Amino acid sequence: MSIQLPHISTYGEYSSQNYGANSMFVEVGPLAVWYSYRTPVAFRVRGHERVIRENDWGPTTGKHLNWIDPDKSIRVSSEVFEQKWSEQVEPLLRDEDEPQRSEPSPFALGIAGAV
């Protein structure tokens, strides 16, 4: 199985590329992650629905979330976001020979405090 090279782009409707750096989209193989500044605010694993966080930050991140999907009813709490990340993303990154962790992944820990 081969994995495509990472794809990095901006999303949204900024009139200047200077601001576009604050709304990044990164896709590596089956994983796509949308960022607002340095914080992952949405992700999709191939075969699963996209997961989008509620806005816990402010109006600029709210704008980014609306560009990802304006339907606020599908957004999830930070706890659900991190749970779904653990269920869907961590298995992609886990070495099959490595024992399962009992503590949260550093990726999950970084999600909550990455702003």
N, C-alpha and C positions, 0 to 999 in steps of 0.2 A: 504494500500500500504506500503510495506517495502522498505527501502533504504539500499543497501549494505554498509558495513563498508568501510571507505575510503581506497583507494589503492594508495600507494606512491612508486614510483620507479625512476630509472634514465633512461635516453635514450641516444643514441649515441654510439660512439666507443672509449671512453677513455680507455687507457690501465691500468689505476689505478683508483680504487674507490675513491681515494682522490679528483680527479677532477670531478668525476661523480656527486658529490653533487652540482655542478654548473649547471647541466642540469637535472632538476627534472620534473617528471610527476605526477600529483595528479588527482585522479578520485574519485568523490563522487556522488553516484547516477547517474543522467543523465548528470552530468557535468564533463568534463575532461579539465585540464589546464596544458600546458607545460610552464616551467619556464626556463629562462636563468638567472643564478644567482638568484636574488629575484624578477625579473621582469616577469610578464606573457607575453609571446610572441605569444601564440596560445591557442585557446580553441575550444571545441566542445560541443554542447548541443545535446543530443539524438534527432534525427529527423531533424537536421540541418547539413549543411556542416561545416567542420572545418574552422576556421578563423585564418589566420596567418598574423602577422604584418610584415611590411617592416623593414629592418635593419637600425635603427637609431643610433646604438651604435658603433660597431667595428667588427674586424675579428672573435673574439671568439663567439660572439652572432650570427654572420653570419654562423659560423660552426654549431651552435645549430639549427638555422633555416633550414639549409640544411639537417640536420638529420631528422627534422620533415617532410619536403618535399622540394626537391631540385628545384621544379618549382617556380621560382621567379615571374612568371606572375600572380600567384594567391594571392600574398601578398597584403595587404591593408595598407593604411596610418594609422597613429595613430588615426586620427579623425574618420575614418571609423571603426577601431578596437573598439574604445570606444563606438561608436554608436551601433554597433552590440552587444557588451557586454551588454549595457543598454537594448536593445530590447530582447535579448535571455536569459541572465543570471539573471538579476535583477528580472524578474517575478518568477523565481524559488525560490528566497530568500525573496520575499515580503509576508508579512502577509496580508491575504485577508481583515482583519478588519482594517488594518492600512491605513490611507489616503495616496494617491500617493504624492511623493515628487515633489517639483518644482525645487529643486537644485539637482546637480549631486550626485550620490551615492559616499560614501567614497571609495568604491571599484574602481569605475571609476577614481576617482581622484588619487588613488594610482598607477594606471597603468602607467600614464605618467611619474611620478617622482620616481618610485620605485628602480631604479638602484643605 
